[in-house]
Amino acid sequence: MMTPPRQDLSTQLLLTASRLASLTWPIAARLLPEALEIDESHSLWTSETPDYQPTPPLRQNISADLVIIGGGFTGVSTAYHFSQRYPEKRVVLLEARSLANGASGRNGGLMLNWLAMSGDYGDELTARIYQMTAAGIQTIREIITRHNLSVNQRFDGTITMYTDAQRAEAAHAEIEYRQSLGIAEQFFDAAELKRRLNVQGAFGAVYDPNTGQINGAQLVRGLRPVLIERGVEVYEGTPVLKIEEGSTITVKTPLAEIKTKAIVLATNGYTSKLGYFRDALFPLHSHVFATAPLTPEQQAQIGWNGLAGFSDDLDRISYASLTPDHRMVFGGGSNQSYAYLFNNRTAYPGSPGSAPRSFAKMQETLTNYLPPSSAVPITHRWTGTLGITLDRHALMGVRGEHQNVYYAIGYCGHGVTLGNVAGQVLTDIYSRDDARWRGMPFYRTKYHTLPPEPFRWIGYQTFTRLTGSSPRV
């Protein structure tokens, strides 16, 4: 009974462009080489790790059983679960800049259940998807406790609010269906919603008690000593320049190279820079800001009580979380909140200084929902790079002639949960013990191909400019 995914206009435009461009793809791919770019803006999350110092880069040639490329949720989670199962194997983790420098340290802080795209999955798979993401969140909480990590977090639930009466009514019926499957979500009518969050223009909300808010940079960086103690070698400031596949893979970096039996692509929106999945996903830049801590009086005026965060039901999705020290973190809400840059550029230039109108529009959206928030100063602005697929499903699996290139990418805004789950998925695929993931929409699935440039950029810009809305992520 879950609402089937609609093929929105952006998808139709990109699919049409893809068909028109199919003959030009080889030419366009040769004409448009990609360069790795690193984001320079600083998020609230990384600012809360002031004493963190990156490890030295790799400087000598080595060999390994597994090389993990990318030091965010996916890379660190894979290193954690893989080293736990295979303590005898040599595992190397390479990060171009510092751990959590990408989307893992630049997100909106919400740790949510479900996938980015809903669908008519049927009773069994619907329940499995929720149980899978809920178990992933619980695993993260257990890891934090087990290793006594200092991670700012709260898990008192989040809501999805509905700004249309008919959509709210449909959501109420959907929740009754989900509850029949044993899913713990609840429906808040307008009165209950107002008691929890005095938001304007909402007719009801879906409450998920098994969700929360977390500082991803503290989680990822806090796990580094755990990995090193297990023998995982972590080299930061070590971008991968080239990968030569074979039964033994050669990974080339600026100062050294590694011979390895297998690699993991844990690079999400940056993956095309390594020559992989350029036709599968594109980097979408998402702007986010954080306020100063709310005073008790301000929090009472806003009416934010007992919730880690919220999102809305609009295509220009708005989302917000409240940190344990009462800062509001906000993203989305308008076209200006997101940007796709020509030729898969992976860093938003000059951010946040080059996007003042984007942040002003976002602040206006937050004020419309929570009018008293206009009096709270903004202290942090940053931009993160998401990995977006055409059908909004993540991709996890293994590829290559020798089946030794593992990957988990394309989280479409749900990477806080799915990026951490990915470490278990990839470890299980490597172990050939992956039955529990079979049938999941992201598991070893085919994908709709994206058109090459300039058709990709034209398709995105045409949709957003003509319709006034962004593809929902």
Secondary structure, 3 states (H helix, E strand, C coil): CCCCCCCCHHHHHHHHHHHHHCCCHHHHHHHCCCCCCCCCCCCHHHHCCCCCCCCCCCCCCEEECEEEECCCHHHHHHHHHHHHHCCCCCEEEECCCCCCCCHHHCCCCEECCCCCCCCCCCHHHHHHHHHHHHHHHHHHHHHHHHCCCCCCEECCCEEEEECCHHHHHHHHHHHHHHHHCCCCCEEEEHHHHHHHECCCCCCEEEEECCCEEECHHHHHHHCHHHHHHCCCEEECCCCCCEEECCCCEEEECCCCEEEECCEEECCHHHHHHHCCCCCCEEEEEEEEEEECCCCHHHHHHHCECCCCEEECCCCCCEEEEECCCCCEEEEECCHHHEECCCCCCCCCCCCCCCCHHHHHHHHHHHHHHCHHHHHCCEEEEEEEEEEEECCCCCEEEEECCCCCEEEEECCCCCHHHHHHHHHHHHHHHHHCCCHHHCCCCCECCCCCCCCCCCHHHHHHHHHHHHHCCCCCC
